[in-house]
């Protein structure tokens, strides 16, 4: 993966749907898996934001 692609994909201000669409665009995942990956990313981001007690 080149650095331009890597920088584009790792933008933190993009939505999970946008990130998944970019993965399709760059050929990393199939269009059929786009929604599944978007949901996975959304869940991972929410899990990461839960406060530790």
C-alpha distance matrix in Angstrom:
0.0 3.8 6.6 8.4 6.5 6.5 10.1 11.1 10.5 12.2 15.3 18.2 20.7 19.4 21.1 19.8 20.6 18.6 15.5 16.1 16.7 13.4 11.8 14.2 13.5 9.8 11.1 10.1 13.9 17.0 19.4 21.9 20.1 19.3 22.6 22.4 19.0 20.5 23.6 21.7 19.9 23.2 25.0 22.6 22.9 26.7 27.0 25.3 27.8 30.9 33.1 33.9 37.7
3.8 0.0 3.8 5.6 5.5 6.2 8.7 10.1 10.9 12.4 14.8 18.1 20.4 19.4 21.8 21.1 21.9 19.3 16.6 17.8 18.0 14.3 13.7 16.1 14.6 11.1 13.3 13.0 16.7 19.7 21.6 24.5 22.8 21.6 24.8 25.0 21.5 22.5 25.7 24.2 21.9 25.0 27.0 24.6 24.4 28.2 28.8 26.8 29.0 32.3 34.3 35.3 39.0
6.6 3.8 0.0 3.8 5.4 4.9 6.0 8.4 9.8 10.4 12.5 15.7 18.1 17.7 20.4 20.3 21.5 18.7 16.0 18.1 18.4 14.7 14.6 17.5 16.0 13.0 15.7 15.1 18.5 21.7 23.2 26.1 24.2 22.5 25.3 25.6 22.0 22.4 25.6 24.1 21.3 24.1 26.3 23.7 23.0 26.8 27.5 25.1 27.0 30.4 32.2 33.2 37.0
8.4 5.6 3.8 0.0 3.8 5.4 5.2 6.1 8.6 10.1 11.2 14.9 16.5 15.8 18.7 19.0 19.7 16.5 14.5 16.7 16.3 12.6 13.4 15.9 13.8 11.4 14.7 14.8 18.0 20.7 21.7 24.9 23.3 21.2 24.0 24.9 21.4 21.4 24.8 23.8 21.0 23.5 26.1 23.9 22.9 26.6 27.8 25.6 27.2 30.8 32.7 34.2 38.0
6.5 5.5 5.4 3.8 0.0 3.8 5.5 5.1 6.1 8.6 10.4 14.0 15.7 14.3 16.7 16.4 16.9 14.0 11.6 13.4 13.2 9.4 9.7 12.4 10.6 8.0 11.2 11.0 14.2 17.0 18.1 21.2 19.6 17.6 20.6 21.3 17.9 18.2 21.7 20.7 18.1 20.8 23.3 21.3 20.8 24.5 25.6 23.8 25.6 29.1 31.3 32.8 36.6
6.5 6.2 4.9 5.4 3.8 0.0 3.8 5.5 5.3 6.1 8.9 12.0 14.5 13.7 16.1 15.6 16.9 14.4 11.5 13.5 14.3 10.8 10.6 13.9 13.1 10.5 13.1 11.8 14.8 18.1 19.5 22.2 19.9 18.1 20.7 20.9 17.3 17.6 20.7 19.2 16.5 19.3 21.5 19.0 18.5 22.2 23.0 20.9 22.9 26.3 28.4 29.6 33.4
10.1 8.7 6.0 5.2 5.5 3.8 0.0 3.8 5.5 5.3 6.5 9.9 12.1 12.0 15.0 15.4 16.9 14.0 11.6 14.5 15.1 11.7 12.5 15.8 14.6 12.7 15.8 14.8 17.5 20.6 21.3 24.2 22.0 19.6 21.9 22.5 18.8 18.4 21.5 20.4 17.1 19.4 21.9 19.5 18.2 21.9 23.0 20.7 22.1 25.7 27.5 29.1 32.9
11.1 10.1 8.4 6.1 5.1 5.5 3.8 0.0 3.8 5.6 5.9 9.6 10.8 9.7 12.6 13.2 14.0 10.8 8.9 11.9 11.8 8.4 10.1 13.0 11.5 10.4 13.8 13.3 15.6 18.3 18.5 21.6 19.7 17.0 19.2 20.3 16.9 16.2 19.6 19.0 15.9 17.9 20.8 19.0 17.7 21.2 22.8 21.0 22.2 25.8 28.0 29.9 33.7
10.5 10.9 9.8 8.6 6.1 5.3 5.5 3.8 0.0 3.8 5.7 8.6 10.5 8.9 10.9 10.5 11.8 9.3 6.3 9.0 9.9 6.9 7.5 11.0 10.6 9.5 12.1 10.8 12.8 15.7 16.2 18.9 16.6 14.2 16.3 17.0 13.5 13.0 16.3 15.4 12.4 14.9 17.6 15.7 14.8 18.4 19.8 18.2 19.8 23.3 25.8 27.5 31.3
12.2 12.4 10.4 10.1 8.6 6.1 5.3 5.6 3.8 0.0 3.8 6.0 8.9 8.6 11.0 10.9 13.2 11.1 8.2 11.2 12.9 10.3 10.8 14.4 14.4 13.1 15.6 13.7 15.6 18.7 19.3 21.6 18.9 16.5 18.1 18.4 14.7 14.1 16.8 15.5 12.1 14.3 16.6 14.3 12.9 16.6 17.8 15.6 17.2 20.7 22.8 24.5 28.3
15.3 14.8 12.5 11.2 10.4 8.9 6.5 5.9 5.7 3.8 0.0 3.8 5.7 6.0 9.3 10.5 12.6 10.1 8.4 12.1 13.2 11.0 12.5 15.8 15.3 14.9 17.7 16.4 17.8 20.6 20.5 22.9 20.5 17.6 18.8 19.6 16.2 14.6 17.3 16.8 13.1 14.4 17.2 15.3 13.1 16.5 18.3 16.1 16.8 20.6 22.6 24.7 28.5
18.2 18.1 15.7 14.9 14.0 12.0 9.9 9.6 8.6 6.0 3.8 0.0 3.8 5.6 8.2 9.6 12.5 10.9 9.4 12.9 14.6 13.3 14.5 17.8 17.9 17.7 20.2 18.5 19.4 22.1 21.8 23.8 21.1 18.2 18.7 19.2 16.0 14.1 16.1 15.5 11.7 12.3 14.9 13.0 10.3 13.3 15.3 13.0 13.3 17.0 19.0 21.3 25.0
20.7 20.4 18.1 16.5 15.7 14.5 12.1 10.8 10.5 8.9 5.7 3.8 0.0 3.8 6.7 9.5 11.7 9.9 9.8 13.4 14.4 13.6 15.6 18.4 18.2 18.8 21.4 20.2 20.7 22.9 22.0 24.1 21.8 18.5 18.6 19.8 17.0 14.3 16.4 16.7 13.0 12.7 15.7 14.8 11.6 14.0 16.7 14.9 14.4 18.1 20.1 22.9 26.4
19.4 19.4 17.7 15.8 14.3 13.7 12.0 9.7 8.9 8.6 6.0 5.6 3.8 0.0 3.8 6.6 8.1 6.1 6.5 9.9 10.7 10.3 12.5 14.9 14.9 15.9 18.4 17.3 17.6 19.5 18.4 20.5 18.4 14.9 15.2 16.7 14.1 11.3 13.9 14.6 11.1 11.0 14.5 14.0 11.5 14.1 16.9 15.7 15.7 19.2 21.8 24.5 28.1
21.1 21.8 20.4 18.7 16.7 16.1 15.0 12.6 10.9 11.0 9.3 8.2 6.7 3.8 0.0 3.8 5.3 5.1 6.3 8.6 9.8 10.7 12.5 14.4 15.2 16.7 18.5 17.3 16.7 18.2 16.8 18.4 16.2 12.8 12.3 13.9 11.8 8.5 10.6 12.0 8.9 8.1 11.8 12.2 10.0 12.0 15.1 14.8 14.7 17.9 20.9 23.7 27.1
19.8 21.1 20.3 19.0 16.4 15.6 15.4 13.2 10.5 10.9 10.5 9.6 9.5 6.6 3.8 0.0 3.8 5.4 5.0 6.1 8.5 9.8 10.5 12.4 14.1 15.4 16.5 14.8 13.9 15.5 14.4 15.5 12.9 9.9 9.3 10.4 8.0 4.9 7.3 8.4 5.5 5.6 9.3 9.7 8.6 10.9 13.4 13.6 14.4 17.3 20.6 23.1 26.5
20.6 21.9 21.5 19.7 16.9 16.9 16.9 14.0 11.8 13.2 12.6 12.5 11.7 8.1 5.3 3.8 0.0 3.8 5.5 5.1 6.1 8.6 9.8 10.6 12.2 14.3 15.3 14.4 12.9 13.7 11.8 13.2 11.4 7.8 7.3 9.7 8.2 4.9 7.9 10.0 8.3 8.3 11.9 12.9 12.2 14.1 16.7 17.3 18.0 20.7 24.1 26.7 29.9
18.6 19.3 18.7 16.5 14.0 14.4 14.0 10.8 9.3 11.1 10.1 10.9 9.9 6.1 5.1 5.4 3.8 0.0 3.8 5.5 5.0 6.2 8.7 9.9 10.3 12.3 14.2 13.8 13.2 14.3 12.6 14.9 13.4 9.7 10.4 12.7 10.6 8.0 11.4 12.9 10.5 11.0 14.7 15.0 13.7 16.2 18.8 18.6 19.3 22.4 25.5 28.1 31.6
15.5 16.6 16.0 14.5 11.6 11.5 11.6 8.9 6.3 8.2 8.4 9.4 9.8 6.5 6.3 5.0 5.5 3.8 0.0 3.8 5.4 5.1 6.3 8.8 9.7 10.6 12.4 11.2 11.1 13.1 12.5 14.7 12.5 9.3 10.6 12.0 9.0 7.4 10.9 11.2 8.5 10.2 13.5 13.0 12.2 15.2 17.3 16.8 18.0 21.2 24.3 26.5 30.1
16.1 17.8 18.1 16.7 13.4 13.5 14.5 11.9 9.0 11.2 12.1 12.9 13.4 9.9 8.6 6.1 5.1 5.5 3.8 0.0 3.8 5.4 5.0 6.4 8.7 10.0 10.6 9.3 8.2 9.7 9.0 10.9 8.7 5.5 7.4 8.8 6.1 5.4 9.2 9.6 8.2 10.3 13.1 13.1 13.3 16.1 17.8 18.0 19.6 22.4 25.7 27.8 31.2
16.7 18.0 18.4 16.3 13.2 14.3 15.1 11.8 9.9 12.9 13.2 14.6 14.4 10.7 9.8 8.5 6.1 5.0 5.4 3.8 0.0 3.8 5.4 5.1 6.2 8.7 9.8 10.0 9.0 9.6 8.0 10.8 9.9 6.4 8.7 11.2 9.3 8.3 12.1 13.2 11.8 13.4 16.5 16.8 16.6 19.2 21.3 21.4 22.7 25.6 28.9 31.2 34.6
13.4 14.3 14.7 12.6 9.4 10.8 11.7 8.4 6.9 10.3 11.0 13.3 13.6 10.3 10.7 9.8 8.6 6.2 5.1 5.4 3.8 0.0 3.8 5.3 4.8 6.1 8.4 8.6 9.2 10.8 10.3 13.5 12.2 9.3 12.0 13.8 11.2 10.7 14.5 14.8 12.8 14.9 18.0 17.5 17.1 20.2 22.1 21.6 23.0 26.2 29.3 31.3 35.0
11.8 13.7 14.6 13.4 9.7 10.6 12.5 10.1 7.5 10.8 12.5 14.5 15.6 12.5 12.5 10.5 9.8 8.7 6.3 5.0 5.4 3.8 0.0 3.8 5.5 5.3 6.1 5.1 5.8 8.3 9.0 11.7 10.0 8.0 11.2 12.1 9.2 10.1 13.6 13.2 11.9 14.7 17.2 16.4 16.8 20.0 21.3 20.9 23.0 25.9 29.0 30.7 34.3
14.2 16.1 17.5 15.9 12.4 13.9 15.8 13.0 11.0 14.4 15.8 17.8 18.4 14.9 14.4 12.4 10.6 9.9 8.8 6.4 5.1 5.3 3.8 0.0 3.8 5.5 5.1 5.9 5.1 5.7 5.8 9.1 8.6 6.8 10.5 12.0 10.1 11.0 14.5 14.8 14.1 16.5 19.1 18.9 19.5 22.4 23.8 23.9 25.8 28.6 31.9 33.7 37.2
13.5 14.6 16.0 13.8 10.6 13.1 14.6 11.5 10.6 14.4 15.3 17.9 18.2 14.9 15.2 14.1 12.2 10.3 9.7 8.7 6.2 4.8 5.5 3.8 0.0 3.8 5.5 7.8 8.4 8.9 8.7 12.4 12.3 10.2 13.6 15.5 13.5 13.8 17.5 17.9 16.7 18.9 21.8 21.4 21.5 24.5 26.2 25.9 27.6 30.6 33.8 35.7 39.3
9.8 11.1 13.0 11.4 8.0 10.5 12.7 10.4 9.5 13.1 14.9 17.7 18.8 15.9 16.7 15.4 14.3 12.3 10.6 10.0 8.7 6.1 5.3 5.5 3.8 0.0 3.8 5.8 8.1 9.8 10.9 14.3 13.6 12.1 15.7 16.9 14.3 15.2 18.9 18.5 17.1 19.9 22.4 21.4 21.7 25.0 26.3 25.6 27.7 30.8 33.7 35.3 39.0
11.1 13.3 15.7 14.7 11.2 13.1 15.8 13.8 12.1 15.6 17.7 20.2 21.4 18.4 18.5 16.5 15.3 14.2 12.4 10.6 9.8 8.4 6.1 5.1 5.5 3.8 0.0 3.8 5.6 7.0 9.0 12.0 11.5 11.1 14.9 15.6 13.5 15.2 18.5 18.0 17.4 20.4 22.5 21.7 22.6 25.8 26.7 26.4 28.8 31.6 34.7 36.1 39.7
10.1 13.0 15.1 14.8 11.0 11.8 14.8 13.3 10.8 13.7 16.4 18.5 20.2 17.3 17.3 14.8 14.4 13.8 11.2 9.3 10.0 8.6 5.1 5.9 7.8 5.8 3.8 0.0 3.8 7.0 9.7 11.9 10.3 10.2 13.8 13.7 11.1 13.4 16.4 15.2 14.7 18.0 19.8 18.6 19.8 23.1 23.6 23.4 26.0 28.6 31.7 32.9 36.4
13.9 16.7 18.5 18.0 14.2 14.8 17.5 15.6 12.8 15.6 17.8 19.4 20.7 17.6 16.7 13.9 12.9 13.2 11.1 8.2 9.0 9.2 5.8 5.1 8.4 8.1 5.6 3.8 0.0 3.8 6.6 8.2 6.6 7.1 10.7 10.5 8.7 11.3 14.0 13.2 13.5 16.5 18.1 17.6 19.2 22.0 22.7 23.0 25.5 27.9 31.2 32.5 36.0
17.0 19.7 21.7 20.7 17.0 18.1 20.6 18.3 15.7 18.7 20.6 22.1 22.9 19.5 18.2 15.5 13.7 14.3 13.1 9.7 9.6 10.8 8.3 5.7 8.9 9.8 7.0 7.0 3.8 0.0 3.8 5.3 5.4 6.6 10.1 10.5 10.0 12.3 14.8 14.8 15.6 18.1 19.8 20.0 21.5 24.0 24.9 25.6 27.9 30.2 33.7 35.1 38.4
19.4 21.6 23.2 21.7 18.1 19.5 21.3 18.5 16.2 19.3 20.5 21.8 22.0 18.4 16.8 14.4 11.8 12.6 12.5 9.0 8.0 10.3 9.0 5.8 8.7 10.9 9.0 9.7 6.6 3.8 0.0 3.8 5.4 5.1 8.2 9.9 10.0 11.2 13.8 14.8 15.4 17.3 19.4 20.2 21.3 23.5 24.9 25.8 27.7 30.0 33.6 35.4 38.6
21.9 24.5 26.1 24.9 21.2 22.2 24.2 21.6 18.9 21.6 22.9 23.8 24.1 20.5 18.4 15.5 13.2 14.9 14.7 10.9 10.8 13.5 11.7 9.1 12.4 14.3 12.0 11.9 8.2 5.3 3.8 0.0 3.8 5.7 7.4 8.3 9.7 11.5 13.0 14.1 15.6 17.3 18.8 19.9 21.6 23.4 24.5 25.9 27.9 29.7 33.4 35.1 38.1
20.1 22.8 24.2 23.3 19.6 19.9 22.0 19.7 16.6 18.9 20.5 21.1 21.8 18.4 16.2 12.9 11.4 13.4 12.5 8.7 9.9 12.2 10.0 8.6 12.3 13.6 11.5 10.3 6.6 5.4 5.4 3.8 0.0 3.8 5.7 5.3 6.2 8.6 10.2 10.5 12.2 14.3 15.5 16.4 18.2 20.1 21.0 22.4 24.5 26.4 30.0 31.5 34.6
19.3 21.6 22.5 21.2 17.6 18.1 19.6 17.0 14.2 16.5 17.6 18.2 18.5 14.9 12.8 9.9 7.8 9.7 9.3 5.5 6.4 9.3 8.0 6.8 10.2 12.1 11.1 10.2 7.1 6.6 5.1 5.7 3.8 0.0 3.8 5.5 5.3 6.2 8.8 9.9 10.5 12.2 14.3 15.2 16.4 18.4 19.9 21.0 22.7 24.9 28.5 30.4 33.6
22.6 24.8 25.3 24.0 20.6 20.7 21.9 19.2 16.3 18.1 18.8 18.7 18.6 15.2 12.3 9.3 7.3 10.4 10.6 7.4 8.7 12.0 11.2 10.5 13.6 15.7 14.9 13.8 10.7 10.1 8.2 7.4 5.7 3.8 0.0 3.8 5.4 5.0 6.2 8.6 9.8 10.5 12.3 14.1 15.3 16.6 18.2 19.9 21.3 23.1 26.9 28.9 31.9
22.4 25.0 25.6 24.9 21.3 20.9 22.5 20.3 17.0 18.4 19.6 19.2 19.8 16.7 13.9 10.4 9.7 12.7 12.0 8.8 11.2 13.8 12.1 12.0 15.5 16.9 15.6 13.7 10.5 10.5 9.9 8.3 5.3 5.5 3.8 0.0 3.8 5.5 5.2 6.2 8.7 9.9 10.7 12.3 14.3 15.5 16.5 18.3 20.3 21.7 25.5 27.1 30.0
19.0 21.5 22.0 21.4 17.9 17.3 18.8 16.9 13.5 14.7 16.2 16.0 17.0 14.1 11.8 8.0 8.2 10.6 9.0 6.1 9.3 11.2 9.2 10.1 13.5 14.3 13.5 11.1 8.7 10.0 10.0 9.7 6.2 5.3 5.4 3.8 0.0 3.8 5.4 4.9 6.1 8.5 9.8 10.3 12.1 14.2 15.0 16.2 18.4 20.3 23.9 25.5 28.7
20.5 22.5 22.4 21.4 18.2 17.6 18.4 16.2 13.0 14.1 14.6 14.1 14.3 11.3 8.5 4.9 4.9 8.0 7.4 5.4 8.3 10.7 10.1 11.0 13.8 15.2 15.2 13.4 11.3 12.3 11.2 11.5 8.6 6.2 5.0 5.5 3.8 0.0 3.8 5.4 5.1 6.1 8.6 9.8 10.5 12.3 14.1 15.3 16.7 18.9 22.5 24.6 27.8
23.6 25.7 25.6 24.8 21.7 20.7 21.5 19.6 16.3 16.8 17.3 16.1 16.4 13.9 10.6 7.3 7.9 11.4 10.9 9.2 12.1 14.5 13.6 14.5 17.5 18.9 18.5 16.4 14.0 14.8 13.8 13.0 10.2 8.8 6.2 5.2 5.4 3.8 0.0 3.8 5.4 5.0 6.1 8.5 9.9 10.6 12.1 14.1 15.5 17.0 20.8 22.8 25.7
21.7 24.2 24.1 23.8 20.7 19.2 20.4 19.0 15.4 15.5 16.8 15.5 16.7 14.6 12.0 8.4 10.0 12.9 11.2 9.6 13.2 14.8 13.2 14.8 17.9 18.5 18.0 15.2 13.2 14.8 14.8 14.1 10.5 9.9 8.6 6.2 4.9 5.4 3.8 0.0 3.8 5.5 5.2 6.1 8.6 10.0 10.5 12.2 14.4 15.9 19.5 21.1 24.1
19.9 21.9 21.3 21.0 18.1 16.5 17.1 15.9 12.4 12.1 13.1 11.7 13.0 11.1 8.9 5.5 8.3 10.5 8.5 8.2 11.8 12.8 11.9 14.1 16.7 17.1 17.4 14.7 13.5 15.6 15.4 15.6 12.2 10.5 9.8 8.7 6.1 5.1 5.4 3.8 0.0 3.8 5.4 5.0 6.1 8.6 9.7 10.4 12.4 14.7 18.2 20.0 23.3
23.2 25.0 24.1 23.5 20.8 19.3 19.4 17.9 14.9 14.3 14.4 12.3 12.7 11.0 8.1 5.6 8.3 11.0 10.2 10.3 13.4 14.9 14.7 16.5 18.9 19.9 20.4 18.0 16.5 18.1 17.3 17.3 14.3 12.2 10.5 9.9 8.5 6.1 5.0 5.5 3.8 0.0 3.8 5.5 5.2 6.3 8.6 9.9 10.9 12.9 16.6 18.9 22.0
25.0 27.0 26.3 26.1 23.3 21.5 21.9 20.8 17.6 16.6 17.2 14.9 15.7 14.5 11.8 9.3 11.9 14.7 13.5 13.1 16.5 18.0 17.2 19.1 21.8 22.4 22.5 19.8 18.1 19.8 19.4 18.8 15.5 14.3 12.3 10.7 9.8 8.6 6.1 5.2 5.4 3.8 0.0 3.8 5.5 5.2 6.0 8.5 10.0 11.1 14.8 16.7 19.6
22.6 24.6 23.7 23.9 21.3 19.0 19.5 19.0 15.7 14.3 15.3 13.0 14.8 14.0 12.2 9.7 12.9 15.0 13.0 13.1 16.8 17.5 16.4 18.9 21.4 21.4 21.7 18.6 17.6 20.0 20.2 19.9 16.4 15.2 14.1 12.3 10.3 9.8 8.5 6.1 5.0 5.5 3.8 0.0 3.8 5.5 5.1 6.1 8.8 10.4 13.8 15.3 18.5
22.9 24.4 23.0 22.9 20.8 18.5 18.2 17.7 14.8 12.9 13.1 10.3 11.6 11.5 10.0 8.6 12.2 13.7 12.2 13.3 16.6 17.1 16.8 19.5 21.5 21.7 22.6 19.8 19.2 21.5 21.3 21.6 18.2 16.4 15.3 14.3 12.1 10.5 9.9 8.6 6.1 5.2 5.5 3.8 0.0 3.8 5.4 5.1 6.4 9.2 12.4 14.6 18.1
26.7 28.2 26.8 26.6 24.5 22.2 21.9 21.2 18.4 16.6 16.5 13.3 14.0 14.1 12.0 10.9 14.1 16.2 15.2 16.1 19.2 20.2 20.0 22.4 24.5 25.0 25.8 23.1 22.0 24.0 23.5 23.4 20.1 18.4 16.6 15.5 14.2 12.3 10.6 10.0 8.6 6.3 5.2 5.5 3.8 0.0 3.8 5.3 5.1 6.7 10.4 12.9 15.9
27.0 28.8 27.5 27.8 25.6 23.0 23.0 22.8 19.8 17.8 18.3 15.3 16.7 16.9 15.1 13.4 16.7 18.8 17.3 17.8 21.3 22.1 21.3 23.8 26.2 26.3 26.7 23.6 22.7 24.9 24.9 24.5 21.0 19.9 18.2 16.5 15.0 14.1 12.1 10.5 9.7 8.6 6.0 5.1 5.4 3.8 0.0 3.8 5.5 5.6 9.2 10.7 13.8
25.3 26.8 25.1 25.6 23.8 20.9 20.7 21.0 18.2 15.6 16.1 13.0 14.9 15.7 14.8 13.6 17.3 18.6 16.8 18.0 21.4 21.6 20.9 23.9 25.9 25.6 26.4 23.4 23.0 25.6 25.8 25.9 22.4 21.0 19.9 18.3 16.2 15.3 14.1 12.2 10.4 9.9 8.5 6.1 5.1 5.3 3.8 0.0 3.8 5.7 8.3 9.8 13.4
27.8 29.0 27.0 27.2 25.6 22.9 22.1 22.2 19.8 17.2 16.8 13.3 14.4 15.7 14.7 14.4 18.0 19.3 18.0 19.6 22.7 23.0 23.0 25.8 27.6 27.7 28.8 26.0 25.5 27.9 27.7 27.9 24.5 22.7 21.3 20.3 18.4 16.7 15.5 14.4 12.4 10.9 10.0 8.8 6.4 5.1 5.5 3.8 0.0 3.8 6.3 9.1 12.5
30.9 32.3 30.4 30.8 29.1 26.3 25.7 25.8 23.3 20.7 20.6 17.0 18.1 19.2 17.9 17.3 20.7 22.4 21.2 22.4 25.6 26.2 25.9 28.6 30.6 30.8 31.6 28.6 27.9 30.2 30.0 29.7 26.4 24.9 23.1 21.7 20.3 18.9 17.0 15.9 14.7 12.9 11.1 10.4 9.2 6.7 5.6 5.7 3.8 0.0 3.8 6.5 9.4
33.1 34.3 32.2 32.7 31.3 28.4 27.5 28.0 25.8 22.8 22.6 19.0 20.1 21.8 20.9 20.6 24.1 25.5 24.3 25.7 28.9 29.3 29.0 31.9 33.8 33.7 34.7 31.7 31.2 33.7 33.6 33.4 30.0 28.5 26.9 25.5 23.9 22.5 20.8 19.5 18.2 16.6 14.8 13.8 12.4 10.4 9.2 8.3 6.3 3.8 0.0 3.8 6.4
33.9 35.3 33.2 34.2 32.8 29.6 29.1 29.9 27.5 24.5 24.7 21.3 22.9 24.5 23.7 23.1 26.7 28.1 26.5 27.8 31.2 31.3 30.7 33.7 35.7 35.3 36.1 32.9 32.5 35.1 35.4 35.1 31.5 30.4 28.9 27.1 25.5 24.6 22.8 21.1 20.0 18.9 16.7 15.3 14.6 12.9 10.7 9.8 9.1 6.5 3.8 0.0 3.8
37.7 39.0 37.0 38.0 36.6 33.4 32.9 33.7 31.3 28.3 28.5 25.0 26.4 28.1 27.1 26.5 29.9 31.6 30.1 31.2 34.6 35.0 34.3 37.2 39.3 39.0 39.7 36.4 36.0 38.4 38.6 38.1 34.6 33.6 31.9 30.0 28.7 27.8 25.7 24.1 23.3 22.0 19.6 18.5 18.1 15.9 13.8 13.4 12.5 9.4 6.4 3.8 0.0
